[in-house]
Amino acid sequence: MKNLDDRARTSGPGTGRKRLPAPHPWHIGIALAASVGMLSACSGSPTASTASPAAAASRAPAPHVHRVPVSVQTVAAWPLTRTLDALGTVTARRTILVRTLVDGRLLRMPFREGQLVHAGDLLAQVDPRPFEAALANARAQRERDDAQLQEARRDLARYRRLVAEDSIPRQQFDTQKALVRQLVGTVAADQAQIRIAQLNLGYARITAPVSGRVGLRQVDPGNIVHASDAAGIVVLTQVQPIDVTFAIPQDDLPAVLQRMGAGQAMRVDAYGRDGSARLARGVLTATDSQIDPTTGTIKLKASFANRRQTLFPGQFVSVRLALETIPDAPTIPTASVQHGAPGAYVYQVLPDDTVAIRTPKLGITDGGRIQVVDGLSIGDKVVTEGVDRLKSGATVEIVNP
């Protein structure tokens, strides 16, 4: 009953909610301590807030340095060849207009146009029957005249005995001697006619005088051909070996003559007109006898074996004549050389990975390398790729160590 009275006193009529009990003092202390901890975590420690600016700066990251990626190569000793470039014309070693030496009907031409033939191969056949008949007639004529000569010699021998015995007049003996000499000449003429007939019969068979390439035929089988025909039968050109003629400046002639006089073979390379692909390699064989006064040049001739048939008569080619070879020349790649206001220059990579512009004195070029006469030393590094993003003093990163 007492508990019921207490609940009646704590809950007045009409209030609708229950009254909370009063907080204890130790609860209040715990809440204050938690609030102080949260404030300390949000604001940081007193030590961090009072740290010096110098200490904070020492812990900051270093600023980023932009490095340009480049490829480099070193100045290296390299064998170089001094060359002369010129435009040349391919010429056949021999160009022969094949013609018939006898008149007659052309029976056959057993070759293909543009075919390579060898010396002695049959090119055309003229009807040989008239020449065979002429040869037989000449031989028969010789047999007849030879028989008369033998008879005259026997008579001369008898007349010699008779004239010694004074049985016949001396004049008769002299006449017989003259007849023998006449018949000797006749037989000799008959022998010459036999040789002419043999030659004509051989001329009826037209063969290649040299090895080479035949062109387009000028006459077809079945036609009558004559020795006086200006067009001939076909043109034969010798292409193995083959020659190239070209001109060089007169100032370079002494160096050429010096090497030729010493018996040194001078290499000559023939390239296509654009100079990209080498077609053949040969040697210098001859110089012209005089300098052209209008151009100040002199013509040279080089010989090529032309085994792969890459050179053709009448073809225009780029010629490169090797004048001299430098065995250990300081060189750099031609790709490293730039051209601008200072002239020809390169980017040299310094030990601290920065670049500097250098303007070396350059010499001859051979292939993809160029001679360094002065301004760089063996072992110096020059940039070959990535130069479009460089300037003097830029920091680089070498991507091909």
Helices and strands as residue ranges (DSSP letters): H 2-10, H 25-43, H 46-49, H 53-58, E 68-74, E 76-98, E 104-108, E 116-117, E 122-126, H 129-164, H 170-203, E 205-207, E 212-214, E 224-225, E 234-249, G 250-252, H 253-261, E 267-271, E 278-287, E 297-304, E 316-333, G 334-336, E 338-340, E 343-349, E 355-358, E 361-366, E 369-374, E 381-385, G 387-389, E 396-398
